[in-house]
């Protein structure tokens, strides 16, 4: 059995690809990057909303039920 396998050089492989392949590849990469950015922004929005809600709830509890700093510290430890 012959183990001599010839791998086409880069220019030969490029010649086998359709003319618009590189443009299509760049479009795909761009779509992936755009989706990654949208996902990051969505996660950040959700986290900000969560933190705002938690902060608002804490302020409400402090006003309505007289929660003090020790209760807040205790609750923080429970979340960790």
MMTF fields as JSON, N, C-alpha, C and O atoms, coordinates in Angstrom:
{
  "mmtfVersion": "1.0.0",
  "mmtfProducer": "UNKNOWN",
  "numBonds": 319,
  "numAtoms": 320,
  "numGroups": 80,
  "numChains": 1,
  "numModels": 1,
  "chainsPerModel": [1],
  "groupsPerChain": [80],
  "chainIdList": ["A"],
  "bondAtomList": [4, 2, 8, 6, 12, 10, 16, 14, 20, 18, 24, 22, 28, 26, 32, 30, 36, 34, 40, 38, 44, 42, 48, 46, 52, 50, 56, 54, 60, 58, 64, 62, 68, 66, 72, 70, 76, 74, 80, 78, 84, 82, 88, 86, 92, 90, 96, 94, 100, 98, 104, 102, 108, 106, 112, 110, 116, 114, 120, 118, 124, 122, 128, 126, 132, 130, 136, 134, 140, 138, 144, 142, 148, 146, 152, 150, 156, 154, 160, 158, 164, 162, 168, 166, 172, 170, 176, 174, 180, 178, 184, 182, 188, 186, 192, 190, 196, 194, 200, 198, 204, 202, 208, 206, 212, 210, 216, 214, 220, 218, 224, 222, 228, 226, 232, 230, 236, 234, 240, 238, 244, 242, 248, 246, 252, 250, 256, 254, 260, 258, 264, 262, 268, 266, 272, 270, 276, 274, 280, 278, 284, 282, 288, 286, 292, 290, 296, 294, 300, 298, 304, 302, 308, 306, 312, 310, 316, 314],
  "bondOrderList": [1, 1, 1, 1, 1, 1, 1, 1, 1, 1, 1, 1, 1, 1, 1, 1, 1, 1, 1, 1, 1, 1, 1, 1, 1, 1, 1, 1, 1, 1, 1, 1, 1, 1, 1, 1, 1, 1, 1, 1, 1, 1, 1, 1, 1, 1, 1, 1, 1, 1, 1, 1, 1, 1, 1, 1, 1, 1, 1, 1, 1, 1, 1, 1, 1, 1, 1, 1, 1, 1, 1, 1, 1, 1, 1, 1, 1, 1, 1],
  "groupList": [{"groupName": "UNK", "atomNameList": ["N", "CA", "C", "O"], "elementList": ["N", "C", "C", "O"], "formalChargeList": [0, 0, 0, 0], "bondAtomList": [1, 0, 2, 1, 3, 2], "bondOrderList": [1, 1, 2], "singleLetterCode": "X", "chemCompType": "L-PEPTIDE LINKING"}],
  "groupTypeList": [0, 0, 0, 0, 0, 0, 0, 0, 0, 0, 0, 0, 0, 0, 0, 0, 0, 0, 0, 0, 0, 0, 0, 0, 0, 0, 0, 0, 0, 0, 0, 0, 0, 0, 0, 0, 0, 0, 0, 0, 0, 0, 0, 0, 0, 0, 0, 0, 0, 0, 0, 0, 0, 0, 0, 0, 0, 0, 0, 0, 0, 0, 0, 0, 0, 0, 0, 0, 0, 0, 0, 0, 0, 0, 0, 0, 0, 0, 0, 0],
  "groupIdList": [1, 2, 3, 4, 5, 6, 7, 8, 9, 10, 11, 12, 13, 14, 15, 16, 17, 18, 19, 20, 21, 22, 23, 24, 25, 26, 27, 28, 29, 30, 31, 32, 33, 34, 35, 36, 37, 38, 39, 40, 41, 42, 43, 44, 45, 46, 47, 48, 49, 50, 51, 52, 53, 54, 55, 56, 57, 58, 59, 60, 61, 62, 63, 64, 65, 66, 67, 68, 69, 70, 71, 72, 73, 74, 75, 76, 77, 78, 79, 80],
  "secStructList": [7, 7, 7, 7, 7, 7, 7, 7, 7, 2, 2, 2, 2, 2, 2, 2, 1, 7, 6, 6, 2, 2, 2, 2, 2, 2, 2, 2, 2, 2, 2, 2, 2, 2, 2, 2, 2, 2, 2, 2, 2, 2, 2, 2, 2, 2, 2, 2, 2, 2, 2, 2, 2, 2, 2, 2, 2, 2, 2, 2, 2, 2, 2, 2, 2, 7, 7, 7, 2, 2, 2, 2, 2, 2, 2, 2, 2, 2, 2, 7],
  "xCoordList": [0.829, 0.0, 0.878, 1.863, 0.533, 1.315, 0.788, -0.395, 1.659, 1.266, 1.527, 1.344, 1.947, 2.223, 0.915, 0.392, 0.401, -0.832, -0.465, 0.269, -0.972, -0.693, -1.822, -2.981, -1.467, -2.442, -2.336, -1.244, -3.445, -3.384, -2.847, -3.152, -2.062, -1.565, -2.719, -3.778, -2.508, -3.571, -4.136, -5.353, -3.307, -3.806, -4.648, -5.615, -4.279, -5.066, -6.426, -7.442, -6.447, -7.714, -8.594, -9.809, -7.972, -8.748, -9.361, -10.473, -8.661, -9.165, -10.38, -11.21, -10.489, -11.607, -12.867, -13.964, -12.725, -13.869, -14.608, -14.01, -15.901, -16.649, -16.099, -15.461, -16.352, -15.816, -16.243, -15.454, -17.469, -17.981, -17.821, -18.421, -17.023, -16.875, -16.345, -16.888, -15.298, -14.708, -15.693, -15.739, -16.474, -17.486, -18.545, -18.965, -18.97, -19.961, -19.414, -20.121, -18.155, -17.502, -17.45, -17.72, -17.105, -17.059, -18.442, -18.572, -19.467, -20.841, -21.236, -21.864, -20.874, -21.18, -20.471, -21.077, -19.21, -18.451, -19.092, -19.195, -19.52, -20.185, -21.498, -21.79, -22.282, -23.531, -23.28, -24.015, -22.253, -21.903, -21.521, -21.979, -20.692, -20.258, -21.442, -21.523, -22.357, -23.543, -24.406, -24.914, -24.567, -25.361, -24.708, -25.398, -23.397, -22.683, -22.92, -23.17, -22.842, -23.049, -24.471, -24.678, -25.451, -26.85, -27.041, -27.76, -26.411, -26.53, -25.916, -26.498, -24.766, -24.107, -24.985, -25.152, -25.543, -26.388, -27.657, -28.109, -28.228, -29.428, -29.139, -29.925, -28.024, -27.65, -27.434, -27.895, -26.737, -26.498, -27.803, -27.96, -28.736, -30.036, -30.767, -31.32, -30.772, -31.44, -30.811, -31.522, -29.493, -28.824, -29.122, -29.37, -29.099, -29.432, -30.857, -31.114, -31.777, -33.17, -33.265, -33.969, -32.577, -32.574, -32.032, -32.652, -30.876, -30.265, -31.156, -31.256, -31.796, -32.707, -33.878, -34.262, -34.434, -35.554, -35.137, -35.86, -33.979, -33.492, -33.289, -33.711, -32.654, -32.427, -33.732, -33.871, -34.679, -35.987, -36.692, -37.283, -36.63, -37.237, -36.589, -37.285, -35.273, -34.568, -35.017, -35.299, -35.08, -35.515, -36.942, -37.244, -37.806, -39.193, -39.241, -39.949, -38.49, -38.468, -37.907, -38.391, -36.892, -36.324, -37.362, -37.475, -38.104, -39.103, -40.313, -40.751, -40.845, -42.09, -41.898, -42.737, -40.786, -40.614, -39.435, -39.119, -38.789, -37.692, -36.441, -35.665, -36.246, -35.035, -33.821, -33.788, -32.831, -31.588, -30.448, -30.646, -29.258, -28.066, -27.787, -27.331, -28.052, -27.75, -28.61, -28.138, -29.861, -30.737, -30.214, -30.196, -29.793, -29.286, -28.011, -27.86, -27.1, -25.857, -26.183, -25.587, -27.122, -27.535, -28.086, -27.739, -28.937, -29.523, -28.443, -28.504, -27.463, -26.352, -25.588, -25.204, -25.36, -24.641, -25.449, -24.881, -26.756, -27.588, -27.526, -27.668, -27.316, -27.274, -25.934, -25.848, -24.913, -23.575, -23.345, -22.273],
  "yCoordList": [-1.168, 0.0, 1.237, 1.302, 2.207, 3.42, 4.494, 4.831, 5.034, 6.067, 7.47, 8.433, 7.607, 8.935, 9.589, 9.309, 10.461, 11.178, 12.604, 13.262, 13.073, 14.436, 15.346, 15.154, 16.34, 17.327, 18.54, 19.072, 18.974, 20.133, 21.363, 21.579, 22.146, 23.394, 24.381, 24.199, 25.416, 26.373, 26.969, 27.101, 27.32, 27.914, 26.923, 27.308, 25.655, 24.639, 24.465, 24.327, 24.472, 24.351, 25.567, 25.445, 26.734, 27.943, 27.892, 28.38, 27.315, 27.218, 26.292, 26.431, 25.345, 24.416, 25.042, 24.52, 26.148, 26.783, 27.696, 28.214, 27.897, 28.828, 30.254, 30.58, 31.075, 32.433, 33.254, 34.037, 33.079, 33.902, 33.263, 33.732, 32.204, 31.483, 32.385, 32.376, 33.155, 33.999, 35.038, 35.307, 35.621, 36.586, 35.909, 36.461, 34.726, 33.977, 33.613, 33.723, 33.18, 32.835, 34.054, 33.939, 35.213, 36.442, 36.822, 37.303, 36.61, 36.889, 35.982, 36.436, 34.712, 33.756, 34.167, 34.159, 34.52, 34.969, 36.205, 36.316, 37.126, 38.339, 38.015, 38.597, 37.097, 36.693, 36.067, 36.327, 35.256, 34.639, 35.708, 35.666, 36.658, 37.727, 38.586, 38.982, 38.877, 39.666, 38.921, 39.521, 37.625, 36.825, 36.763, 36.824, 36.642, 36.649, 37.969, 37.973, 39.08, 40.388, 40.529, 41.04, 40.08, 40.133, 39.306, 39.719, 38.156, 37.297, 37.973, 37.936, 38.581, 39.282, 40.42, 40.589, 41.196, 42.322, 41.839, 42.467, 40.742, 40.189, 39.74, 40.006, 39.067, 38.607, 39.802, 39.796, 40.826, 42.014, 42.688, 43.129, 42.776, 43.383, 42.595, 43.182, 41.281, 40.439, 40.586, 40.663, 40.624, 40.773, 42.133, 42.221, 43.189, 44.515, 44.559, 45.151, 43.942, 43.883, 43.12, 43.553, 42.01, 41.215, 42.03, 42.082, 42.668, 43.442, 44.614, 44.932, 45.251, 46.357, 45.856, 46.501, 44.709, 44.134, 43.769, 44.057, 43.139, 42.771, 44.034, 44.077, 45.044, 46.293, 46.952, 47.442, 46.964, 47.542, 46.779, 47.384, 45.459, 44.63, 44.897, 44.99, 45.02, 45.295, 46.633, 46.737, 47.663, 48.978, 48.931, 49.548, 48.202, 48.068, 47.381, 47.832, 46.293, 45.574, 46.462, 46.42, 47.257, 48.142, 49.174, 49.463, 49.716, 50.731, 50.134, 50.651, 49.053, 48.471, 47.641, 47.665, 46.906, 45.96, 46.293, 45.548, 47.415, 47.857, 47.0, 46.943, 46.334, 45.529, 46.426, 47.559, 45.9, 46.641, 45.977, 45.023, 46.489, 46.007, 44.533, 43.805, 44.082, 42.686, 41.708, 40.644, 42.067, 41.2, 41.12, 40.043, 42.249, 42.287, 41.445, 40.655, 41.611, 40.822, 39.329, 38.516, 38.971, 37.577, 37.031, 35.922, 37.798, 37.358, 37.19, 36.272, 38.078, 37.966, 36.68, 36.03, 36.304, 35.06, 33.853, 32.869, 33.914, 32.805, 32.612, 31.49, 33.691, 33.62, 33.114, 32.665, 33.179, 32.747, 31.313, 30.805],
  "zCoordList": [0.0, 0.0, 0.0, 0.735, -0.809, -0.958, -0.004, -0.046, 0.856, 1.818, 1.317, 2.061, 0.087, -0.459, -0.892, -1.97, -0.035, -0.34, -0.682, 0.056, -1.792, -2.204, -1.748, -2.117, -0.941, -0.471, -1.385, -1.585, -1.935, -2.824, -2.086, -0.913, -2.776, -2.215, -2.076, -2.677, -1.285, -1.001, -2.296, -2.424, -3.225, -4.464, -5.26, -5.918, -5.199, -5.899, -5.231, -5.912, -3.868, -3.145, -3.405, -3.566, -3.443, -3.711, -5.102, -5.308, -6.041, -7.403, -7.476, -8.374, -6.531, -6.525, -5.931, -6.127, -5.213, -4.555, -5.525, -6.468, -5.301, -6.148, -5.995, -4.994, -6.98, -6.993, -5.773, -5.244, -5.333, -4.249, -2.869, -1.902, -2.764, -1.497, -0.375, 0.73, -0.646, 0.4, 0.907, 2.108, 0.027, 0.462, 1.329, 2.346, 0.928, 1.7, 3.078, 4.08, 3.126, 4.395, 5.319, 6.514, 4.772, 5.571, 6.091, 7.216, 5.282, 5.716, 6.875, 7.832, 6.797, 7.868, 9.157, 10.228, 9.058, 10.228, 10.836, 12.058, 9.999, 10.469, 11.189, 12.233, 10.64, 11.278, 12.655, 13.608, 12.742, 14.022, 15.042, 16.184, 14.642, 15.546, 15.982, 17.145, 15.063, 15.414, 16.435, 17.382, 16.238, 17.177, 18.55, 19.568, 18.586, 19.866, 20.599, 21.804, 19.882, 20.494, 21.021, 22.121, 20.244, 20.696, 21.96, 22.87, 22.023, 23.207, 24.425, 25.509, 24.265, 25.369, 25.874, 27.081, 24.956, 25.346, 26.047, 27.004, 25.584, 26.22, 27.645, 28.554, 27.838, 29.174, 30.09, 31.231, 29.606, 30.424, 30.804, 31.943, 29.877, 30.162, 31.242, 32.172, 31.125, 32.117, 33.496, 34.498, 33.553, 34.842, 35.473, 36.675, 34.662, 35.195, 35.724, 36.773, 35.01, 35.459, 36.777, 37.689, 36.888, 38.114, 39.281, 40.343, 39.091, 40.176, 40.591, 41.776, 39.619, 39.915, 40.774, 41.749, 40.401, 41.147, 42.567, 43.52, 42.711, 44.041, 44.886, 46.042, 44.327, 45.054, 45.452, 46.573, 44.546, 44.832, 45.949, 46.843, 45.897, 46.948, 48.303, 49.315, 48.33, 49.581, 50.165, 51.359, 49.303, 49.784, 50.328, 51.348, 49.646, 50.107, 51.472, 52.372, 51.622, 52.9, 54.017, 55.148, 53.699, 54.712, 55.173, 56.365, 54.227, 54.559, 55.274, 56.302, 54.731, 55.244, 56.513, 57.414, 56.573, 57.678, 58.581, 59.508, 58.303, 59.155, 59.087, 60.042, 57.956, 57.825, 58.004, 57.524, 58.701, 58.883, 58.145, 57.393, 58.366, 57.662, 57.962, 57.08, 59.184, 59.536, 58.74, 58.341, 58.512, 57.713, 56.279, 55.683, 55.729, 54.353, 54.253, 53.321, 55.204, 55.196, 55.293, 54.586, 56.163, 56.309, 54.994, 54.589, 54.33, 53.054, 51.988, 51.17, 52.004, 51.032, 51.219, 50.247, 52.485, 52.753, 52.302, 51.828, 52.444, 51.986, 50.477, 49.992, 49.729, 48.269, 47.748, 46.606, 48.549, 48.097, 48.309, 47.981]
}
